Amino acid sequence: MRASAQYHPMDIRTVYFERASPEHTDRVISVVGDFMSRNKTIEHVVVATTEGSTGLSVARAFQDKKVIVVTHSYGFAAPGENELSDEVRRQLQELGAHVLTTTHAFAGVSRGIRKALGTYMTAELLAVVYRTFGQGTKVVAEIAMMAADSGLVPVDRDVVCIAGTGRGADTSWLVQPAYTSNFPELKMRACLCKPLGF
């Protein structure tokens, strides 16, 4: 059994937004900052970004932490392309963030099979289940595993993950990551914020 951090129940507060929106990004960063100020053992912040604005905001806000910015994989929007420009990637790295571009944990080969054969595989079915909590929650679970598979976050300690619905951020969870090969060990410990309407 993996070790896990202990939190006093009053240390974890959940903020609910009326609806999913990129307009919540600054508030999400504030909620995460407040949580981390009260739980100083958290060292890692993992954030999803597409074109980089959310990643830059988080990297600027948490320069004293290990920030991992997870992008879309190449070919997500168009063959041979990534939505994150080289310039924004450079800016993120100058802020001390690690930029991770890799296969999506809930997609990859499973998505290829669905596109080619119209058959859903286990990984994409899991994504559908996670989306019942909102798109951001699905992405949070996904980026935690992607960062773990890449050796950028521990699997024996909790991290904070930030994601959103489409663009921006509207969701954050305290997560104990797991490797994709050990998916059942992923622990979605506590929701820091999420939209009620999505």
N, C-alpha and C positions, 0 to 999 in steps of 0.2 A: 504494500500500500504506500502511495506517495505521501510525503509530508505536505501539509498545507498550513497556510497562515491562519491565525485565529483573529476574529474581529468581534468586538463588542457590538451587539445588535444595534445600539444607538449610534454607532459610528457610520452606519450606512443608511443614507436617505435616498429615496427615489423621487425624481422630478418627472412629471408626465406633461407632455405638450399636447395641446388640443388636436393638432394634426401634424402629419409629416411635412417637413419643409426644410430647405437649405437655410432659411432665415434663422434657424435655431443654433447655427454653428457657434457663434460667440457664447451663447448661454451654455451649450454643451461644454465648451472649454472651461467656463467658469465653474460649472458643476464638478467637472473632473479635478480642477485645481483645488476646489474646496475639499473634496474627498482626499486628495493626495496630501494636502496640508495636515489632515488629521490622521493619515495612515502613511507615515513616512517610510515604511519598509518597501513600498511599491517603487520599483526602479525603472520599469518599462512601460511605455505608452505605444500602442500599435494603432495606426490610423489608416483607413482606406482613403485613397484619393484617385481621381481620374485625370484631370488636367493639372492638378497640383495646388489649387488655392487652399483647400482644406488641409492638405499636408503641410503647406507653408505656415498656416495659422497655428497649427498644433506644434510644429517644430519651433516656432518663435516663442510660444507660450511655455514650453517645457524644455528649455535648453539645459536645465540641470538634470534632466532624465535621459534615459536611453530611448530615443524615439525611432520607431521603425515605420516608415511610410510605405504602404503596400499599394502598388499600382495595378491596373488591368494588365493582363498578359498581352504579349504581342499577338496581333491578329484578332483581338477582341472586337474592334470596330471595323478594321479593314486589313487585308493581308499585308504582312510585312511592316505594319505600323503600330505605334504605341501612342496613346493620347497625351502622355507626359512628354513635353518637349525636353531636349537636351539642356536648354537654358534653365528651365525650372528644376530639373534633376540636379544641375550644378548648384543652384541656390539652396536646395534642400541639403545637399552634402556640405556646403559651406556653413550651414547652421548646425552641423554635427549630426544630422539625421542619417540613418541608413535607409537607402531606397531599395525596396525589394520588388522585383518584377519576375513573376513565376506563374506556373499553372495554378488556376483556381482550384481550391480543395474540393469544392462541390461540383466541379465541371470536368475539365480535362477529357479523358477518354469517354467518360459517360455521356458528355454532351455530344461528342462526335458520333457515338452510336445512335443517340436520339435523333440527331439531324439526318443521319444517313438512313436509319431504319424505322424511325418513328417509335422507338421503344425506350421507355424510361428505365434507367438503371438505378441501383441503390443510392449512389451519391446524389443524383439529382432529386430523388424522392426525399432524401433527408433535407435538401435545400427547401423543398416545398413545405415540409413540416416546420422548419425553423421560421419560414416566412409567416406562419400563423401568429408569430409574435411581432412581425414587422420585417420589412426588407433589411433594415439596419441590423437587427438581431441576427439574421442569417449571415450577413457580411461579417459581423463581429466574430462569430464562431469560425467562419472560414479563414479570416486573416490571422486568427490566433494559431490555427493549425499550420498555415502557410509559413508564418514566422518561426514556429517550432521546427518544422521540417528543414528550414534553412539555417537552423542553429542560432537564431537571433534572439530568442527568448527561452527562459528556462521552462521545464515542464514540472518542476517541483515547487514552484512559487507562483503567486498570482501576478497578473499584469492587468493594466487597464486597456481596453480596446474601444475605439471610436469609429463609427460608420454612419451612414445616412441612407436616405431613400432617394436614389438618383444622384443628385449632387449635394454638396455640403454635408453637414453632420446633424443628426437628430437623435442619435442613440449612443449609449455607452454602457458597457458592462465590465464588471470585475470578473476575470476569467482565469482559471488555471489551465494553461494550454496543454495540448497533447499532440503527438505526432499523428498524421493521418492514419498511419498503420496501427495506432492505438486509439482510434476515435472514441470508443466508449469511455475512455479515461478523461475526456474533455469535461471540465466542470464550469458551468455557467453560474458562478457563485452569487452574484447580486447585480441587479439592474440599477445603474446610477441615473439613467434617464432614457426615455423613449416616448414616441408619440402614441396617443390613445387612438387617434384616427389615422388609418393607413389603408 
